[in-house]
Amino acid sequence: MRYGKEFFDLQLRFARVVAALAAIPLEQALLDYTNLYVRFGLGRAFDQDHPTWRRYIQGLSQTTHASDWTYSFYLAHAQAGRETPLVATFGCFSYATPDSQSIRLHFQNTDTATVSPLSIDRLPMRLSELRALFDHVRRYEPEAESVLGTSWLYNLRAYQRLFPEAYIASATVADNRFRNMSLWGQFLDRNGGLKVGFTEDFLRRLSKTTTVRELASCFPLQALAVSAPITQFHTFYDSAM
């Protein structure tokens, strides 16, 4: 998905507030409090000396149009690398293997239907995709013992109902996710534009923020970290057939 310019403008605006509140350079705020580094295809090392990042920062310092420069830089570099190495994809769901004993779930809306991919009408399709994913895991990841996830989506009942209760019950707030789509993704609609309601709520909260400690509370939904034994998933999807 190609993200709209407004998504980057929102992060630039947030970074400027962070820089002012924390008394740090804008460059550092952009690296530590936005998803730009990842969106530029640079991986997750967050190396301030990465040559591509340095080119972005140098260009930023030389322009009076930070918004245009940032978006043009994104368009030129978005395909440079994959955000997360994925093992396999099944419809809207995919998984990665952080180690041999666990898998990490990911969601991306690839549904071409006109209704929400999490609507009740699409529930059978989502369950079918997850059943296929875990059948694949059972066959090709025999050492996997646990399932991990981190996303703002775990706040939504429409998403929660796709998973075993034990997985959802394990949810805890994932702190310091300012660099990640597990937090920033809540502002995006299915076309890569901004959700008006979420964005307005965020900006309203941001305008009232006076300390660095309050920054996380500007986000309408927090990123939640979840985990459960993989046996819970096999039982859940086998029974959902």
KOLDRENLUM-89956 format. One record per atom (N, C-alpha, C): residue in one letter; chain; y, z, x. Coordinates in pm, whole numbers, plus 32768, in hexadecimal, padded with zeros to 4 digits. Atoms other than C-alpha are relative to their C-alpha. Layout:
<nodes>
A A Y Z X
...
</nodes>
This chain:
<nodes>
M A 7F88 8000 8054
M A 8000 8000 8000
M A 807D 8000 8057
R A 7F7F 7FFE 7FBC
R A 815E 7FAF 8077
R A 805C 8060 7FB5
Y A 7FA9 7F9C 803E
Y A 8248 80D2 8037
Y A 808F 7FCE 7FF9
G A 7F78 802C 8015
G A 83A5 809B 7FB0
G A 8064 8046 805C
K A 7F97 7FCD 7FA8
K A 84E4 80D6 8073
K A 802E 808C 7FD5
E A 7FD1 7F7F 8032
E A 8540 81FC 7F94
E A 7FAB 8075 8033
F A 8058 7F97 7FCD
F A 8414 82BF 8015
F A 802D 802D 808B
F A 7FD1 7FE0 7F7A
F A 849E 82AF 8176
F A 808B 803F 7FFB
D A 7F7D 7FC4 8013
D A 85FE 82FC 8100
D A 7FF2 8094 7FDB
L A 8016 7F76 802A
L A 8578 8438 805E
L A 7FDD 8058 8078
Q A 8028 7FB3 7F8B
Q A 84DA 84AA 81A4
Q A 8073 800E 8064
L A 7F89 7FF6 7FAB
L A 8614 845A 826A
L A 805F 806C 7FCC
R A 7FA7 7F9C 803D
R A 86DD 852C 8177
R A 7FCC 808D 8019
F A 803D 7F7E 7FE7
F A 85EA 864C 819A
F A 8011 8029 8092
A A 7FF6 7FE3 7F71
A A 85ED 8634 8316
A A 808E 802B 8027
R A 7F75 7FD9 7FE1
R A 8769 864A 831F
R A 801B 8090 7FD5
V A 7FF0 7F76 802D
V A 875E 878B 8255
V A 7FB7 805E 805E
V A 804E 7FAE 7FA2
V A 864D 8816 8338
V A 804D 8012 8083
A A 7FB8 7FFA 7F81
A A 8717 87C1 846F
A A 8076 8060 7FF8
A A 7F8C 7FA9 8011
A A 8847 8874 83E5
A A 7FD6 8092 7FF2
L A 802B 7F77 8017
L A 878C 89AA 8370
L A 7FBF 803F 807B
A A 804A 7FCC 7F8C
A A 86B3 89CD 84A7
A A 804E 7FF2 8082
A A 7FAE 8018 7F89
A A 87C5 8965 859A
A A 7FAE 7FB9 806C
I A 804F 8051 7FA3
I A 86E1 8861 863A
I A 8030 7F70 7FF8
P A 7FD9 808D 8005
P A 871C 86F3 8693
P A 7FBA 7FB8 7F8D
L A 803C 804F 806A
L A 86DB 85F8 857D
L A 7F7C 7FC3 802F
E A 807B 803A 7FC8
E A 85D7 8557 8661
E A 7F8A 805F 7FEF
Q A 806D 7F9F 800C
Q A 8509 8696 8660
Q A 7FDB 8016 7F6E
A A 801A 7FED 808F
A A 852E 86C3 84E9
A A 7FAF 7F8B 7FC8
L A 804A 8076 802F
L A 84B1 8560 84AF
L A 7F6F 8004 8030
L A 8088 7FF9 7FC9
L A 8382 859C 858D
L A 7FAD 806D 7FBD
D A 804A 7F8B 802E
D A 8323 86F1 8503
D A 8001 8016 7F69
Y A 7FF0 7FE3 808E
Y A 838F 86E3 8397
Y A 7FF8 7F85 7FA6
T A 8012 8077 8053
T A 834D 857E 8322
T A 7F7C 7FBC 8024
N A 807B 804E 7FED
N A 822C 8489 8309
N A 801B 7F7E 804C
L A 7FDA 807E 7FC3
L A 82E4 837B 83CD
L A 7FA5 7FD9 8075
Y A 8053 801E 7F8B
Y A 8214 8394 850D
Y A 7F7D 7FBF 7FD5
V A 807E 8037 8032
V A 80D6 8352 8449
V A 8018 7F79 7FBC
R A 7FE3 807D 8046
R A 8176 8244 8372
R A 801C 7F8D 8061
F A 7FE8 8067 7F9B
F A 81D7 818A 84B0
F A 7F7F 7FD7 8048
G A 8081 8026 7FC7
G A 8064 816F 8503
G A 7FE3 803E 8087
L A 800B 7FC3 7F7B
L A 8075 825F 8629
L A 7F94 806C 8009
G A 806A 7F9C 7FFC
G A 7F53 8342 85CC
G A 8034 808B 7FE3
R A 7FDE 7F75 801F
R A 7F65 84BC 85C7
R A 8017 8056 807B
A A 7FE3 7FB2 7F88
A A 7FB5 8522 872A
A A 808D 803B 7FFB
F A 7F74 7FD5 800E
F A 8126 8549 86CB
F A 803F 8016 808A
D A 7FCD 8000 7F77
D A 8188 84F9 882F
D A 8090 7FCE 7FFF
Q A 7F73 8026 8003
Q A 8302 84F8 884B
Q A 8022 7F97 806A
D A 7FE8 8062 7F96
D A 82E2 841C 8981
D A 7FB3 7F7E 7FEB
H A 8046 807E 801D
H A 820D 830D 88DD
H A 8066 7F8E 8006
P A 7F9F 806D 7FEF
P A 82B6 81C1 893B
P A 8036 7FC9 7F7C
T A 7FD1 8035 8081
T A 82C6 8148 87D2
T A 805D 8063 7FBC
W A 7FA8 7F9A 803A
W A 8359 8290 875A
W A 8086 8003 8048
R A 7F84 8001 7FB4
R A 8458 8283 8872
R A 8058 7F89 7FD8
R A 7FB3 8074 802C
R A 84BE 8125 8802
R A 8042 801A 7F7A
Y A 7FC6 7FDF 8082
Y A 84F0 81A3 86A2
Y A 8078 805E 8011
I A 7F96 7F9E 7FEE
I A 85C1 82CC 8713
I A 8079 7FC1 8046
Q A 7F92 8043 7FBB
Q A 8690 81F5 87FF
Q A 804F 7FA8 7F9F
G A 7FBD 8055 8062
G A 86D9 80FD 86EB
G A 804C 8051 7F9A
L A 7FBF 7FA8 8061
L A 872D 8218 85FE
L A 8085 8033 8036
S A 7F86 7FCA 7FC2
S A 882E 829F 86F2
S A 806D 7F97 8010
Q A 7FA1 806D 7FE9
Q A 88D3 814A 870C
Q A 802F 7FBC 7F80
T A 7FDC 8040 807E
T A 88F8 80F7 859C
T A 804D 805E 7FA6
T A 7FBD 7FB2 8068
T A 89D8 8169 8484
T A 7FB9 7FEE 7F7A
H A 804E 801B 8079
H A 88D3 80F5 8389
H A 7F72 8033 8015
A A 8082 7FC2 7FE4
A A 87B5 81EA 83BE
A A 7F96 7FD8 7F9B
S A 805F 8024 8069
S A 8713 8191 8274
S A 7FC6 7F75 8018
D A 802E 808A 7FE9
D A 8701 801B 82BD
D A 7FAC 7FF7 807F
W A 8049 8003 7F82
W A 868F 8053 8424
W A 7F74 803C 7FEF
T A 8081 7FBD 8012
T A 857B 8142 83BE
T A 7F9F 7FAA 7FB1
Y A 805B 804F 8053
Y A 84F1 8061 82B1
Y A 7FD5 7F7F 8046
S A 8026 8079 7FB8
S A 84FA 7F27 8385
S A 7F9C 8021 806F
F A 805E 7FD5 7F98
F A 8448 7FE7 849A
F A 7F76 8018 7FC3
Y A 807F 7FEA 8046
Y A 833D 8054 83A3
Y A 7FBB 7F7B 7FE0
L A 803B 8080 8025
L A 8308 7EF0 8327
L A 7FC7 7FB7 807A
A A 802D 8043 7F86
A A 82DF 7E78 848E
A A 7F87 8044 803F
H A 8068 7FB5 7FBB
H A 81E7 7F87 84F2
H A 7F96 803C 7FA4
A A 8059 7FBB 805E
A A 8130 7FF5 83B7
A A 7F6D 7FDD 8015
Q A 808B 802A 7FEE
Q A 7FF5 7F30 840D
Q A 7FCB 801A 808C
A A 8028 7FEB 7F75
A A 7FE6 7FA9 8574
A A 7F85 8058 800E
G A 8074 7FA7 7FF6
G A 7EE1 80B3 852C
G A 7FDE 803B 7F7A
R A 802C 7FC0 807C
R A 7E1A 815F 841C
R A 8020 8094 8005
E A 7FDB 7F73 8004
E A 7E8F 82B3 83AC
E A 7F88 805A 801D
T A 8077 7FAE 7FED
T A 7D30 8345 839C
T A 7F87 7FA4 800F
P A 807A 8052 7FF3
P A 7BED 82A8 8422
P A 7F9F 8023 7F90
L A 8058 7FE8 8072
L A 7B14 8282 82ED
L A 7F75 7FC8 801C
V A 808B 802B 7FEC
V A 799A 8265 82EB
V A 7FD7 7F9C 7F95
A A 8027 8058 806F
A A 7968 81C8 8193
A A 805C 8018 7F8A
T A 7FA7 7FFA 8074
T A 7A2C 817E 8057
T A 7FB4 7FD6 7F83
F A 803F 801D 8080
F A 79B9 8181 7EED
F A 806C 8006 7F95
G A 7F93 8004 8061
G A 7ACA 8110 7DFF
G A 807A 804A 8033
C A 7F8A 7FB3 7FD9
C A 7BE5 820C 7E0F
C A 7FE3 806B 8069
F A 8025 7F93 7FA6
F A 7B24 82FB 7EEF
F A 7FC6 7FCD 8083
S A 8039 801D 7F7E
S A 7ACB 82F7 805D
S A 7FE8 8085 8047
Y A 8014 7F85 7FB4
Y A 7A5B 83EF 8160
Y A 8008 7FE5 8095
A A 7FFF 8001 7F6F
A A 7A89 843B 82CF
A A 7FA5 8071 802F
T A 8058 7F98 7FCA
T A 79B3 8511 83B4
T A 8047 8046 8074
P A 7FBD 7FB5 7F95
P A 7A81 8610 8477
P A 7F9D 8036 8067
D A 806C 7FDA 7FA6
D A 7935 8683 850D
D A 7F7D 7FDF 7FBB
S A 8081 802A 8037
S A 77C1 864C 84D5
S A 7FD2 8055 7F8B
Q A 802F 7FA5 8069
Q A 77A2 8770 83E3
Q A 805A 8004 7F85
S A 7FA8 8000 8074
S A 78BB 871F 82F0
S A 8037 7F75 7FE6
I A 7FB8 807A 8023
I A 7962 8604 8237
I A 8083 8029 7FBE
R A 7F7E 7FE7 803F
R A 7ACB 85F0 81C3
R A 801D 7F91 7F9D
L A 7FE7 8060 806A
L A 7B1D 8547 8079
L A 8091 7FD0 8001
H A 7F7B 803B 800E
H A 7C44 845C 8048
H A 8005 7FAF 7F7F
F A 7FEC 804C 807C
F A 7CD4 83B9 7F11
F A 8074 7FA0 8012
Q A 7F93 8061 8007
Q A 7DA2 827E 7EEC
Q A 7FEC 7FAD 7F82
N A 800A 8049 807D
N A 7DEE 81CF 7DA7
N A 7FED 7F6B 801A
T A 801E 808F 7FF4
T A 7D43 807D 7DBE
T A 7FD8 7FC6 7F79
D A 8027 802A 8086
D A 7D00 8069 7C48
D A 8065 7F9A 7FCB
T A 7FA7 8068 8034
T A 7D8E 7F2C 7BAC
T A 801E 8011 7F6C
A A 7FE6 7FE8 808E
A A 7D8B 7FBB 7A4B
A A 8092 8029 7FEC
T A 7F74 7FE0 801C
T A 7EDC 7FED 79A3
T A 8016 8094 7FE5
V A 7FF4 7F70 8017
V A 7E93 815B 7954
V A 7FF1 804A 8084
S A 800C 7FAE 7F88
S A 7E98 8277 7A4F
S A 7F6F 8004 802F
P A 8089 7FF8 7FCD
P A 7D67 827F 7B34
P A 7FBE 8086 7FE3
L A 8036 7F7C 801F
L A 7D40 83ED 7AD4
L A 7FFE 801C 7F6A
S A 8002 7FEE 8091
S A 7D57 83B5 795D
S A 7F72 8016 7FCF
I A 8084 7FE6 8038
I A 7C38 8419 787C
I A 7FB3 7F7D 7FEE
D A 8042 8082 8010
D A 7BF0 82A7 7843
D A 7FBC 7FD3 8081
R A 8037 802B 7F7F
R A 7BAB 8279 79B7
R A 7FA6 8069 803E
L A 8055 7F95 7FCB
L A 7AE7 83BA 79E3
L A 7F73 7FD0 8022
P A 8087 8030 7FDC
P A 7990 830F 79D2
P A 7FFE 7FAD 8080
M A 7FFA 8053 7F87
M A 79FB 8217 7ADF
M A 8012 8056 807D
R A 7FEA 7FAA 7F8C
R A 7A7C 8327 7BC8
R A 7F81 804F 8022
L A 807C 7FB6 7FE7
L A 793D 83F2 7B9D
L A 7F95 7FA5 803C
S A 8060 8060 7FC9
S A 7870 82BB 7BE2
S A 801C 7FE5 8094
E A 7FDB 8017 7F74
E A 7930 827F 7D25
E A 7FD8 8077 8057
L A 8023 7F88 7FB3
L A 78FE 83E5 7D97
L A 7F68 8010 800B
R A 8092 7FF9 7FFA
R A 778D 83DA 7D3F
R A 7FCC 7FA0 806B
A A 802A 8062 7F9B
A A 7767 82A0 7E13
A A 8024 8030 808C
L A 7FD6 7FCD 7F7E
L A 7829 8341 7F2F
L A 7F9F 806B 8032
F A 8058 7F94 7FD3
F A 774D 8474 7F37
F A 7F6E 7FD4 800E
D A 8083 803C 7FE6
D A 7611 83A5 7F19
D A 7FFE 7FC4 808C
H A 7FF3 8039 7F7A
H A 768A 82F0 8050
H A 7FFD 806E 806A
V A 7FFB 7F91 7FA1
V A 76D6 8438 8100
V A 7F76 803E 8011
R A 8085 7FC5 7FFA
R A 7580 84C3 80A9
R A 7FA3 7FAC 8057
R A 8058 805B 7FB5
R A 74E0 8392 8147
R A 802A 7FF1 8092
Y A 7FD1 8023 7F7A
Y A 75BC 8357 8277
Y A 8041 8072 804E
E A 7FC5 7F8C 7FBB
E A 7651 84AE 82C8
E A 7FA6 8079 7FE9
P A 8061 7F96 8020
P A 751B 858D 82C1
P A 8025 8089 8036
E A 7FDA 7F7F 7FC7
E A 75BD 869D 8395
E A 8076 803F 7FB8
A A 7F89 7FCC 8044
A A 76EA 86C6 82B0
A A 7FDB 8076 7FA6
E A 801A 7F87 804D
E A 76F4 8822 8218
E A 8073 8027 7FA4
S A 7F8D 7FD7 804F
S A 7853 8842 818A
S A 805C 7F8B 7FE3
V A 7F9F 8064 802A
V A 795E 8779 80D9
V A 808B 803F 8005
L A 7F78 7FCF 7FF0
L A 7AD0 87A2 812A
L A 8062 7FA4 7FBA
G A 7F95 8051 803A
G A 7C0D 872B 8084
G A 8084 8048 800C
T A 7F79 7FC7 8001
T A 7D83 8760 809B
T A 805B 7F9C 7FBA
S A 7FA9 805B 804A
S A 7E73 86CB 7F9E
S A 804E 804B 7F95
W A 7FB3 7FCE 8073
W A 7F81 8710 7E9D
W A 7FB5 7FE4 7F7E
L A 8048 8027 8079
L A 7E93 866C 7DA4
L A 7FA9 8070 7FC8
Y A 8057 7F95 802F
Y A 7DBC 87A4 7D91
Y A 8049 8062 7FA2
N A 7FB5 7FB4 8064
N A 7ED1 883F 7CBD
N A 7FE9 7FCA 7F73
L A 8008 8045 8081
L A 7E84 8749 7BA4
L A 7F78 8012 7FBF
R A 807E 7FEF 8049
R A 7D80 8795 7A9C
R A 7FB3 7F7D 7FF8
A A 8041 8083 8009
A A 7D39 8620 7A7E
A A 7FB3 7FDE 8080
Y A 8046 8014 7F81
Y A 7CD0 8622 7BED
Y A 7F94 806A 8013
Q A 805E 7F91 7FEF
Q A 7C25 8774 7BEA
Q A 7F7C 7FE5 7FB9
R A 807A 8012 8050
R A 7B2D 8707 7ADE
R A 7F9C 7FA0 803F
L A 8059 805D 7FBB
L A 7A98 860A 7BCE
L A 7FA3 8046 8063
F A 8046 7FBB 7F94
F A 7A09 8718 7CB1
F A 7FBD 8080 7FCF
P A 8042 7F82 8024
P A 7925 884A 7CAA
P A 8064 8074 7FF8
E A 7FA5 7F8F 8013
E A 79C8 898E 7C37
E A 8014 8050 8080
A A 7FF5 7FB0 7F85
A A 797D 8A3E 7D81
A A 8062 7FC1 8062
Y A 7FA5 8049 7FA8
Y A 7A3F 8933 7E3D
Y A 8091 801B 7FD7
I A 7F78 7FE9 8032
I A 7B75 8959 7D63
I A 8027 8093 800B
A A 7FE3 7F70 7FF9
A A 7B59 8AD5 7D5D
A A 8023 802E 808C
S A 7FE5 7FD9 7F75
S A 7B74 8ADC 7ED8
S A 808F 7FE3 802C
A A 7F7C 8034 7FD9
A A 7CD6 8A4D 7ED4
A A 805D 806C 8037
T A 7F97 7FAE 7FC5
T A 7DD9 8AEB 7FB7
T A 8071 7FA3 802C
V A 7F8E 8052 7FD7
V A 7F35 8A6F 800F
V A 7FF2 7FDE 8094
A A 8005 802F 7F76
A A 7F2E 899D 814B
A A 808E 8001 8038
D A 7F79 7FF1 7FCA
D A 805E 8A09 8212
D A 8021 7F91 8064
N A 7FCC 805B 7F99
N A 8135 892A 82EE
N A 7FC3 7F74 7FF7
R A 8033 8088 8014
R A 80CB 87DC 825A
R A 8071 7F9A 7FF9
F A 7F8B 8057 800A
F A 8223 8740 8283
F A 7FEA 7F76 803E
R A 801B 8081 7FBF
R A 8193 8629 835B
R A 7F9D 7FAA 7FB1
N A 8075 803D 803D
N A 8086 85CA 8262
N A 8017 7FCA 7F73
M A 7FFC 8037 8087
M A 8054 84F6 812C
M A 7FC1 805E 7F9B
S A 8037 7F9D 805D
S A 7F92 8618 8098
S A 806F 804E 7FBC
L A 7F8A 7FC3 803D
L A 80F0 869E 804E
L A 8060 7F96 7FCB
W A 7F9D 8065 8025
W A 81D5 856D 8047
W A 7FCC 7F9E 7F96
G A 8038 8061 805D
G A 80E6 849D 7F75
G A 8021 8019 7F6F
Q A 7FE3 7FDF 808C
Q A 814A 8551 7E36
Q A 8079 7FB5 7FC9
F A 7F88 8045 802E
F A 828F 848B 7E2A
F A 7FE8 7F6C 7FE1
L A 8019 8090 800B
L A 81EA 8333 7E23
L A 7FBC 7FDB 7F7D
D A 8047 8036 8073
D A 818C 826A 7CF2
D A 7F9B 7F99 8031
R A 806D 805B 7FDA
R A 8074 8169 7CEF
R A 8030 7F83 8048
N A 7FCA 8077 7FBF
N A 815C 8058 7D72
N A 804A 801E 8082
G A 7FBD 7FDC 7F84
G A 81E5 8118 7E9B
G A 8091 8028 7FED
G A 7F7A 7FD0 801D
G A 832A 8175 7DED
G A 8000 8095 7FE9
L A 7FF4 7F71 8014
L A 83A9 82D0 7DA0
L A 7FEE 8026 7F6D
K A 8007 7FC6 8085
K A 834E 83A0 7C6F
K A 8085 8048 7FE6
V A 7F7A 7FCD 8019
V A 849C 83F3 7BD5
V A 8001 8097 7FEB
G A 8000 7F72 801F
G A 8445 854B 7B4C
G A 7FE6 8057 8079
F A 8021 7FB3 7F88
F A 83A5 85CE 7C8A
F A 8072 7FFB 8064
T A 7F95 8011 7F9E
T A 84BC 8542 7D61
T A 807C 804F 7FD9
E A 7F8A 7FB7 802D
E A 85D4 85D4 7C8F
E A 7FEC 8096 800E
D A 801F 7F72 7FF2
D A 8529 8728 7C8D
D A 800A 8029 8093
F A 7FFC 7FE6 7F70
F A 8500 871A 7E07
F A 8090 8008 8033
L A 7F75 8003 7FD0
L A 866C 86BD 7E45
L A 8052 8073 7FC7
R A 7FBB 7F8D 803A
R A 86E6 87CA 7D57
R A 7FE0 807E 804F
R A 8028 7F8A 7FB2
R A 8620 88D1 7E13
R A 803A 7FFA 808E
L A 7FCE 8010 7F77
L A 868A 8844 7F63
L A 8095 8022 8008
S A 7F6F 7FE7 8000
S A 87FA 885B 7F04
S A 8020 8095 7FFD
K A 7FEB 7F6F 8009
K A 87CF 89D2 7ECD
K A 7FC2 804C 8074
T A 8046 7FBF 7F92
T A 870B 8A17 800A
T A 8062 802A 806D
T A 7FA3 7FCB 7F9C
T A 87BC 8AF2 8108
T A 7FBC 802F 807F
T A 8049 7FD4 7F89
T A 86A9 8B53 81FF
T A 7F87 7FA6 8019
V A 8076 804E 7FDB
V A 858C 8AAA 82B8
V A 7F85 8030 7FB4
R A 8075 7FC8 8045
R A 8493 8B92 820E
R A 7FF3 7FCC 7F72
E A 8003 8031 808A
E A 84F0 8AFC 80BD
E A 7FD9 7F6D 7FF5
L A 8015 8091 8003
L A 84A6 8993 811F
L A 7F81 7FD8 7FB5
A A 807E 8024 8042
A A 833D 898F 80A8
A A 800C 8009 7F68
S A 7FF3 7FED 8090
S A 83A5 8A09 7F50
S A 8054 7F93 7FBE
C A 7FB8 8072 803A
C A 847B 88D1 7F23
C A 7F9F 7F9D 7FBE
F A 8062 8060 8033
F A 833D 880D 7EDD
F A 7FC6 8033 7F7C
P A 8032 7FD4 8083
P A 82D5 881B 7D6D
P A 7F70 8031 8004
L A 808C 7FD9 7FF2
L A 8164 882F 7DCD
L A 7FE1 8015 8093
Q A 8029 7FE5 7F77
Q A 80CE 88C5 7F06
Q A 7F7C 7FB8 801F
A A 8081 8035 7FD6
A A 7FB4 8829 7FCD
A A 7F9A 8072 7FFE
L A 8069 7F9B 8009
L A 7E73 88E7 7F84
L A 7F89 7FD6 8055
A A 8079 8017 7FB0
A A 7D4D 8906 8073
A A 7F88 8037 7FB4
V A 8079 7FD9 8049
V A 7BF3 8914 7FD6
V A 7F85 7FE4 8055
S A 807E 8018 7FBA
S A 7A8E 8927 8053
S A 7F8E 803C 7FAF
A A 8077 7FCC 8042
A A 792D 895F 7FD3
A A 7F85 7FC4 8043
P A 807D 8039 7FCA
P A 77C2 892C 803E
P A 7FE1 7F7A 7FBE
I A 801B 8086 8035
I A 7753 87C5 8014
I A 7F95 8003 7F93
T A 8067 7FF5 8068
T A 762C 8837 7F40
T A 803F 800C 7F75
Q A 7FBA 7FF3 8080
Q A 7727 888D 7E2E
Q A 8021 7F76 7FC7
F A 7FD9 8086 802B
F A 778F 8720 7E20
F A 7F86 7FAF 7FD4
H A 8079 8048 8027
H A 7630 8692 7E17
H A 7FD1 802E 7F76
T A 8029 7FCB 8082
T A 75DA 8777 7CF5
T A 805F 7FD3 7F91
F A 7F9A 8022 8063
F A 7720 872D 7C3F
F A 7FF5 7F6E 7FD4
Y A 8002 808D 8024
Y A 7709 85B2 7C4F
Y A 7F78 7FD3 7FCC
D A 8083 801E 8039
D A 7594 85A8 7C0E
D A 7FFC 8025 7F6C
S A 8002 7FD2 808B
S A 75CE 866B 7ACD
S A 8062 7FB2 7FA9
A A 7F9C 804C 804C
A A 76F4 858B 7A6B
A A 7FCE 7F75 7FDA
M A 8035 8085 801C
M A 7615 8458 7A53
M A 7FDF 7FF0 7F6A
</nodes>
